[in-house]
Amino acid sequence: MTDQTAKLDWKGGVPIARAFDDPYYSLENGLAETEHVFLAGNDLPARFGGDFHIAELGFGTGLNLLVTWAAWDKAARPGELHFTSFEAFPMEPHDMRAALANFPTLFPYAETLLAEWTPGAGTVALTDGPTLHVIIGDARETLPVWQGKADAWFLDGFSPAKNPELWEPDLLRAVADHTKPGGTAATYSAAGHIRRSLTEAGFAVTRIPGYGRKRHMTRGRLTRAE
């Protein structure tokens, strides 16, 4: 594990991970990107209801959480939302605040997150919101021993070309191992080796239109038996 925090550069108000030379979200519109890739890619919010568990590779700014939380509130269905994220390099709270300031419609959610969660806090029940658990450390070590299973996965590591560790076949197999039967996964990446690894892990994989300038992205539904 590591408690090393993220080192950033900034471009037009968007944080860039110095270690990977990659932005945390789309330079065009990070909120719209999350809605297209991770919500629509997992058939959300249509599947919301009951106790629903989302897991994620890469917490970053917390944007995916906030967009999901807002969609959950808007859907207004009974149940509880659980959100687990695996993050090796947590962002400093002041950097998160600066990054999330780009999304004024999410301001109330961001304020609650920043007031109630800090890296290493463990499981936090956010006020009027989801139960959040950000697991700090290398996902290749922390995910295989995680005791949970997700209804939907947001595979949101940095570009596979720049952050290959989060796209290794063994890790994607661990994602499948921690997915409920019929559960889903979505990622902005359409790289052939990722689609093959997800298929080998037990997902039925589809390539669909991506967000913005990205022609394609990937979605999958777990079809293998437990």
N, C-alpha and C positions, 0 to 999 in steps of 0.2 A: 504494500500500500504506500501511498504518498500523500502528504499534506501540502504539497507544492501548489501554490495558487497560480492562476492563469496570468501570463504576461501578455500585454495587449499593445497593439497599435490601433489607430483609428483612421477611418476613411469616411468622410461625409457623415460623421456621427455614428457610424457602424463599427463595432469592435472587430478587430482582426486578431486572430490568435498568432502571436509571434512565432510560436514553436512550429506551426503548421502553415503559416502564410495563407490563411483561409478565413473568410468572414464567418461570423456566428450565424448570420441569417442573410437572406437576399438583400443585395444593395438596392433593389427596386422596391420591394415591399415585404418585409419579413412576416408581418401578420397574415397577409394574403397567401404567402408561401406556405405557412403552417396550416392554414385552413385547407388549401388545395392538397398538399402532400400528406399530412398526417391525419387530419380529420377526414376529409373525403376519401383518402387512400385506405382508411380503415372503416369506411361506411358509417362515419360518425357525423352528426349526432343521432342518426337513425337507430343505432344499437344501444343508445344510452337507456338506463333503467335498471333497477335493482342495485346490487353491489357490483360496481364495474371497476376493473383494475387495468390501468394503463401502465406500461413499463417503457423505459426509454434508455437508449444509449447516448449519453451526452446531455447534461442538464443545462450547461452554458449560462445564458442570461436568465433562464426561467421563462422565456417567451412561450415555448410550447405549452407549459403548464398553464400560463395565464390565458392563452387563447382557448385551451380546452375547458378551463374553469368557466370562462364566459359563455361558451357554448353549452355547457352543462346547465348553468343557471337559466339560460334562455329556453332550453328544452323543458325545464321544470317538471321532470319526471321523478317519481319516488325512488329512493335508494341512496347509496353513498358512493362517492367517487374516491378511488385510491390511486395514487400516482407515485410510482417508484422510479427513480432515475439513478443511473450509474455514471459517476463523474470522476475522472482522474485528477483534473486540474480545476478546482472550484474557483469561480470568479469572486473577487473582492466585492462586498456589498455596495461600495460607492461606485464601482464600475458597473455593476448590475443596474443601479439606479440611473446612471448616465445612459446606458443602452436602452433601458425600458422607457425613458423619457420620450423616445421617438414614437410611442404608441399611446397617445392621450386617452383613447377610448378604453384602455385597460388600466388607467390610473388607479381606480379603487382597489383592483386586484393586486397591482404591483405594490401599493402602499401596505396592504396586509401582509404580503409575502415578505417584504423587506423589514417589516416591524417584528415579525414572528419567527422568521427562519434565519439561521446562520449556518455556514458550512460546518458539518460535524454535529449538528443538533440532533441527529437521529430522526425518529418519527415525530412529526408535528401535525396536530390537527388544526389546520388553519381556520380562523373564525369564519363561520358561515361558508366554509369551503371544503376542499378535499383533504384527506389525510395524505401528507407528503412525507416521503422518505428518500432522501438523497444519500446514496451509499458511495462514500468517498474511497477511491482507490482504483487500481487497474481492473477493468471489467473482466479481463481474462482470468483473474483470481477471484473476484467477488461474486460474479454472476453464477458460476457453477455451484457455489455453496449457498446461494439464496434459496430460501424456503418457499417463496411465493410462485404464483403462476398468473400470467396476465391474459386478459381478454384481447388486448391490442398492444402492439409494439410500435414505438416511434424509433426507427433506426436512423439516428441523427448525428453520427460521428462526422468529423471533417472528411473532406474528399478522400476516397480510397487511395488515390495516388499519393496523398500527403500524410495520411493517417491510417496506413494499412492494418495496424494492430486491431482496430475496431471492426474489421471486416474479414478477419481470418475465418476459415471454415469451422474450426473448433468452437469459436465464439458464437457463430451463427447457429451451430448445432445446439449450443447451450441455450440460445434464444428459443429454439423449438422445444427443448426440454422443459422450458419454463413458460410455455404457452398452453392455455386451456384448449381442449378439443374444439376444433372449429374456429379457434382464435386467429387473429390476423396480424400482419406486419406490413409496414410501408416505409419506403425510403425514397429520397429524391434521386438516388443513383440508379442508373440503368446498366451499369457495367456487367458484362457477360459473366465474369467469374463470380460476382455476387449473386446473380440470378441462379447460376448453377449450384452454388453452395446452399442457397435457400431451398432449392429443389431437392438436393441430396439430403437436407436436414428434415424434409417431410412436408414442405409447403408446396401447394399448387400455385405457381408463380405466373403473374401476368405483367406484361409491359404496357403501360398506359401513358397518355400525354402528360408531360411534366409541366412545371410552373415556369412562366416567363420564357426566358431564352432556352431553357432545357427542353429538348424535344420529347424526352421520355423519362419516366420514373418507374418504380417497381412496387407491386403490391403482392402479397401472398396470403393464402389461407391454409392453416394447418390441416392436413388430411390424414396424416398417419395416426394409427391407433396408439394409445398410451402403452 
